[in-house]
Amino acid sequence: MTTSELRAFPSPGGGKLIRKLPGPWSYVAAVVVLFFAAVLLDAALTNKNFGWPIVAEYMFNPSIIKGLFLSLGLMVLVMVIGSVLGLILAVMRLSSNRILSSASALYVWFFRGTPLLIQVIFWFNIAALFPTIGLEIPFGPLLFGMDANKLITPFTAALLALSLNEAALMAEVIRGGLLGVNRGQSEAARALGMKPAQVYRIIIPQAVRMIIPPTGNNLVGAFKNTSLVSIIGLSDLLHSAQIIYALNYQTIPLLIVVGLWYLFVTSVLGYIQHLLEAHYSKGFVPRKVRQGAPAAAQEQEVAA
């Protein structure tokens, strides 16, 4: 690397930050990317089959908006239930009790290992397996029960499938965040005679900074996963569009409408995630390599 390929920038901590300038091949790659972007933009604007007037007509259609709010409401419920169950599962997984730890690991293994679409269909057809759902004494009489067909509606089936699956994902996210906290924190708390619940009250706030980024990804995924419930007839955003294009045969324009709404909502969620990350990252500065700085100082530079 020649000196012409390097540029020095002043560092807040003294010294200079070294950054490599773009090489010639990066400019070639940029030209190729811009070329294909222009091709795609030209195809989107000139191909009348996209049906942009129809897209504009149905963008704020009452049925589409109603389906959008149902998807948003389902996403919120799924994340709340999934986060609470995920926290419980994460604590169980970290427990010294092997039964609790094994039960949590088995739950995560099962729900992460089976396709979410199969889970949605399974819960929707649970009445074929259990016609009556209730509380029964093992190998004893049924204390009380309800008709599964009446209890498990399409919305209930969707909520169960998405929430239980999200709980498995959030359990791993929260467990990773808890393990990321310095072990000395929990050891010091136990040395002071604190109970496990009190220890977690100290650890969890410190783990939030590491939990937020993957949780934001899960939130976006939970919103997109609501589209799977259209297969059981729940009038979410996608199913509302499917009903419309089944009548007017404008499949592509209606799918574009759905895609634009998903892009808009996920963009808003991504911005909120960015704000939360910035808030909880205050006081944490990434390591920077400074010109002329001793290696030991570079390794220890993490703070402000």
N, C-alpha and C positions, 0 to 999 in steps of 0.2 A: 504494500500500500504506500503510495507516494504522498508527500506532504500536500500536494494539490488536491488530493481526495479527502483531506481532513479539514475540519473547520472547528475552531475553538470558540466556546461560548462561556461567558462569565458564570460562575456558580455562586449561589447564595451563601454557601459555606466556605467560600474562598477557593482559590485555584480556578481551573477551567474544566468545563465538560467537553469531551471529545466526541464528535459525531461524524459519521462517515457520509460523504456526499453521494447522491445517486450516481450509479455507474451508467455507461451507455446502454447496456442491455435493459435496464429498467425503463429507459425512455422508449425503446423499441416495444417493450411489453405494454407500456401505457398507450402507445399509438394503436396497437392491436386491439386493446380493450375499448378504446374510443371508437374504433372502426365498427366493431360488433355492436356496440351500444347504439351507434347511428343507424345500423341496419335494422335493429329491433325497433327503434323509435319510428323509422320510416314505415316499417311493416304495420305497426300499431296505428299510425295516423292515416295511412293510405288504403288499408284493407277495410272495405265497407262491411265485411262480415263480422267485424268486431261489434258493430251496432252501437256506436257511442251515443246517438240520440235516444236509443232505448235504455241504455245504461243510465242516462240522465233522468229519464222518465220514471224509472223504478227505484232510483237511489233512495228516495224518501217515501216509498210506498208504505202505507200503514201496516200491511202484513209483514213487510221486511223489517220495519222499525219494531213491531211487536216481537218478532222472532229475535231481533238483536237484543232487546231487553231481557227476554227469557234466557238467552245464552249468557248474558252478563250476570244475571241473578244466579244462574246455576254455577257459574264460575266462582262467584263470591262464596256461596254455600260450600262448594267443594273445597276451596282453599281454607276456609275456617275449620271445617270438620277435619280435613286432611292434616292441617297443621297441628291441631290439638291431639289427634290420634298419633301423628308422627312424633310429637314431643314425648308422649307416653311410651311409644315403642322405642325411641332412642334411649330413654332412661332405663327401660327394661333391658335393652341390649348391653348397656354399660354396667348393669347390675352384677354383683358377685354371685347372685343366686342363679345357678345354672338352668333351672327350670324357666325362670323369667327370660333369661338371655336366649335360651334355645327357642322358646316360643316366639320371641320377637324376630329372631333370625329366620325361622320357618315362615312366618307371615311375610316378611320382606321377600324371601326367596320365591314364594308362591305368586304373589301379586306382581312382582317385577318380571317373573318368568313367563307369565301367560299374557297373550295379546289383549289389549284393552277392549277391542271390539267383541271378542269372545265373552269377556266379563259382562259387557252391556247386554248381549243377547241372552246370556245365562240368567242374569237376574230378571230379565223380562219374562223368561219362561220358567221361573222357579216354581210356579204352581204345578208344573208337570212332575216335579220331584217331591215337593211338599205341598199337597193340596190345602193343608191347614198349618198355619204358622202360629206358634204360641209357646208357652212354658210347660215343659214336661219333666217330671222326676225321672232320672235315668232308670230305665227298665221298670218304670212305674206308670201311674196314670197321668193323663194330660190335665194340668191344672186349669188352663184356659187357652183358647185358641181363636183365630180369625180366619176367614176365607182368604187364601193367598191371592186369588184373582182380584178381590176387592182391596186388599191391603197394598199389593205391589202394582201400582199404576205405572204408566210409562215414565212419569216424572220421578217417582220413587225409585224405579229400577235404574234410571240414569244417575240419580243422586248417589245411590248405593255403590254402583260400579265405579263412578269417577272418584268418589270420596275415598273408598277403600284402596283404590289404586294410588291415589295421591298420597295417602297416609304412608304407604310403603316408600314412595319417593322422598317424602319429607323426612321420614325417619332417618334415612341415610344422610340427607343434607344436614339435619340437626346434629346427628351423631358426629359427622365430620367437623362441624363447628365446635362442638364441645371438646373433641379431642385436640383441636387446634389451640385451645387455651393452655397456657403454661401449667404443667402439672403441679408446680409449687403452690399455685393458688388454692387448689383443693386440699393439698397436703397441709398447708398452713391453717385452713379452715377446720380441718379435722383435728389438728393439733390443739386448737382452741376449744375443742369439745362440741363443735357444731354438728347438728343432725344432718342427714343427707339432703333433706328439703332445704335447709338453710345454706348448704354448700352450693346447691344448684341455683339458688337465688343470687349467689355471687358470680358463678361461672357463666350463666346464661346471658346476662347483659354484655359480658366481654366477648361472647361468641357471636353476637348479633352481626358484627361487622363482617365476619366470614360466612354467615348464613344468608345474608341479604342477596348477594349476586346469584347463587344457584336457586334461591327461592323465587327471584324475579324470573328466571328462566322457567321454573315450574309453573309460575302464574301464567306466563304466556302460553305454555304448553297446555295448561288446564283450559284456557279459553279456546284454543284451537281444537282440543279434544271434545269439546261440546258438540262439534259437528258430527261426531259418531252417533249421537243419540237420534239423528234423523232416521236411522235404520229401523228404529222401533216406533216411528210415527210421532215423536215429540216435535212440536212446532217450534223448533229453534230457528236460527237464522238460515241455515242451509235448507232445512225442510220447507220453510216458507217460500224460498226461491224455487224449490223443486215443484211445489204445487202450482206456482205461477207459470213456469215454463212448460209444465205438462199440459197447460191449457192454450198457451200462445206459441209454443214451439220455439221460443227465443232462448235456447239453452245457453249459448255462449254469453250473450249480454247479461243474463241473470247471474251466471257464475262469476262474471266480472264484478257485478254489484256486490256479491257476497265476498269476493276476494278483497275488494277495496275497503269494505267495512272491517274485515279482519285485519288488514294492514293498518287501518287508522287506529283501531283499538290497541293492537299490539305496540304501535308506535307510542301511544300515550302511556301505556304500561311501562315501556322501556324508558321513557323520560322520567317517570316517577321513580323507577328503580335507580336511575342515574342520580337523582336528587338525594335519595336515601343513602346511596353509597357515599356520596360526597359529604353528607352530614355525619355519618358514622366513621368516616375515614379521617376526620379532623385530628391532627396530632400525629398522624402516621404518614411519613414521607418515604417514598421508595429509595432504595440505594442508588447512588449515582457514582460513576467512576470519574474522578477528577485527574486532570493532568498533573503529574508530579506528586500526587498524594501518596503517602505510604500505604502498602497493601493492608496492613493491620487497621489503619484508620478507615480505609474503604470498607472493610468487613464490618466495622462497628458503626458505620454511619447509617442510622435508620430513623433518626428522630429529628424533631424540631422543638 
